[in-house]
Amino acid sequence: MKNAIKYFVIATSIFGLVDSNAQVNKSKVAQNTYIGKDMKNDNDAEIDKLISQMTLEEKIGMLHGNSMFTSGGVARLGIPELKMADGPLGVREEISRDNWSPAGWTNDFATYYPAGGALAATWNDDMAYIFGSSLGEELRARDKDMLLSPAINIVRTPLGGRTYEYMSEDPFLNKKIAVPLIVGLQDKDVMACVKHYAANNQETNRDFVDVQIDERALREIYLPAFKASVNEARAYSIMGAYNKFRGEYLCENDYMLNKILRDEWGFKGIVVSDWAAVHSTGKALKNGLDIEMGTPKPFNEFFLADKLIAAVKSGEVSETEINLHVKRILRTLFQVKAMGGGERAKGSIATEVHYQDAYKIAAEAIVLLKNENNALPLKVDGIKSIAVIGNNATKKNALGGFGAGVKTKREITPLEGLKNRLPSSVKINYAEGYLERYEEKNKGNLGNITSTGPVTIDQLDPAKLQEAIEAAKNSDVAVVFAGSNRDYETEASDRRDLKLPFGQEELIQKVLAVNPNTIVVMVAGAPFDIDTVSKKTKALVWTWFNGSEGGNALADVLLGKVNPSGKLPWTMPKKLMDSPAHATKSFPGDKVVKYKEGILVGYRWFDTKKIEPLYPFGYGLSYTNFTLDNAKTDKDSYSLTDRIVVSVDVKNTGKVDGKEVVQLYVSKPDSKVLRAAQELKGFRKVDVKTGETTTVKIILEVNELAYYDTESKKWVLEPGKYTLRLGNSSRDIQKEIVITIK
């Protein structure tokens, strides 16, 4: 069992006969999935003894921050601080103990990993494990106990400021990427702190907005990835969200933290607040919070600090309650071997191996959206010059925006990637093209959670435009790097609209007018209105905030060294009002936001309402072609406890090797309840050499076909006929199989 992964036959797992990643050592002939290590109770006697020796003040010191990213320890008893690190893109630089300014270390450079949206776009659970394991080693090198990641909230609106960080609009894809990431991380003796639990789907008014979701949508859309993180990955910690849910703040929400998380799912770990997301003392503790973190007031003024000491002394909170939370924390510290001896996983940081991990993920994340007349890959033999146009060709995204970034020594930009990969005989004519500018009077909106994002200046600079036109005129091929960046897409504010900022659409049109051999590369984490651009350019590529090696991976795709295999993890709408949260006029709300679309989130809405997207969920082209044939199931009918084995032959009919993602959607048109037209219930990425055929098997537990019944408060499986639909996107279904559930 390499890397301490355990494989078990369980519900909703997926496998194929061909494995693309030897590092993970997955079985090629048996169903398998990622299962985390259970929390141990072996140290309870020692933990109880420690608690009996602690003063009340020492116990409560463990329940709140005593620096920006640690909660208290008890040095005299050998209890260390619990050391946390931000890290959706890699381990954050060290900051000062009592404020946000950098600590000024010279040894806290780290690997910048692709963002969560990019990881989901790989549609590859092996890449997710590599991501977690590699990042876990970096945390250990920095002597951290907890990573404040992954963020697995559903992408409800394309305007979301954290869409780049969140993974998908689909709960099944979310959980299938989140689970191996968590397992990989925790295999390195680091706690994953899975966030933001739950229904934290917008940045606008996030500090106080009251989210109202019907129970079925909650269970079917917004909770599955969190549940899988607990029940399959065995996550050691969960972060409570800022917002309210049904009238109660989520860091003191009895229904979410106690009744669902602990009582239903059996969560044994610790609940940590988002920073400054706590609003009470006794209530927060009683309703399930274990550690309060935050800023900017002095640490002793936190709700779970001096106020809690006073609450215990007055009898409002019992010391028995305090002991319960301290015990949970100590268990997690023992679990990751921060206490109790045992050899803890070794760390390494910013190594060549880790940069290559980032490269592998980045290369599989890039999505080819359009490729008319095989404009890509670029045929270098016939090219003497290339115009590289756009601020995004040189923009770096490891740092920026309001959220956590990474201090890294390596971030290969797209321009640098092309310089690294193109032969010296090809001249590169670079022009910035557009300027990233914001209106000064609105500049303060960046990071203002009550606003809808910064206001950009969208007029092109005449001199910059002319430079771009001249570069395009005097080059055989032009590549425009457009899209967004991490200053524009950011935590703490949502975008105002889907329009390309900074005058980029006009720039693209002007470049196309002088050089029809123009390729557009979008660098962004969330959808944009690129309908016109898509129609006019010959080739369109989507890349992400794609890590330390992002530029090299992108150059390898553009030049054909890597065959693109990424698929969109969300729907690209033609216009904003086609998206469900906007079509129902239920975003962003004011003090209350009602999710009027219910279960019809993302492609479920588009497919059910028969709305044509610009690019559908699961979409992505290749430099080769694949066909699906001989689709079948192992039986025609199944009982409630069965599993369905679906097999299909994938043939590479093109001229180059490539990877394809086989996607399995399920529909039940005659259901007695409202259902989406189809739902993703399985997928498998396979590497198929040119001219060869590979048989892929996808295994689906019958209970995955159930819906949540709000009256009985149970999952219900309707008997009858179901249609299994196989394709390579939600809108390219090539094979259908009808089965019966008895």
Secondary structure, 3 states (H helix, E strand, C coil): CHHHCECCCCCCCCCCCCCCCHHHCCCCCCCCCCECCCCCCCCHHHHHHHHHCCCHHHHHHCCEEEECCEECCEHHHCECCEEEEECCCCCCCCECCCCCCECCCCCCCCCCCCCHHHHHHCCCHHHHHHHHHHHHHHHHHCCCCEEECCECCCCCCCCCCCCCCCCCCCHHHHHHHHHHHHHHHHCCCCEEEEEEECCCCCCCCCCCCEEECCHHHHHHHHCHHHHHHHHCCCCCEEEECCCEECCEEHHHCHHHHHHHHHHHCCCCCEEEECCCCCCCCHHHHHCCCCEECCCCCCHHHCCCCHHHHHHHHCCCCCHHHHHHHHHHHHHHHHHCCCCCCCCCCCCCCCCHHHHHHHHHHHHHHCEEEEEHHHCCCCCHHHCCEEEEECHHHCCCCCCCCCCCCCCCCCCCCHHHHHHHHCCCCCEEEEECCCCCCECHHHHHHCCCCCCCCCCECCCCCHHHHHHHHHHHHCCCEEEEEEECCCCCCECCECCCCCCCCCCHHHHHHHHHHHCCCEEEEEECCCCCCCHHHHHHCCEEEEECCCCCCHHHHHHHHHCCCCCCCCCCCCCECCCHHHCHHHHCCCCCCCCEEECCCCCCCCHHHHHHCCCCCCECCCCCECCCCEEEEEEEECCCEECCCCEEEEEEEEEECCCCCEEEEEEEEEECCCCCCCCCCCEEEEEEEEEECCCCEEEEEEEEEHHHHCEEECCCCEEECCCEEEEEEEEEECCEEEEEEEEEEC
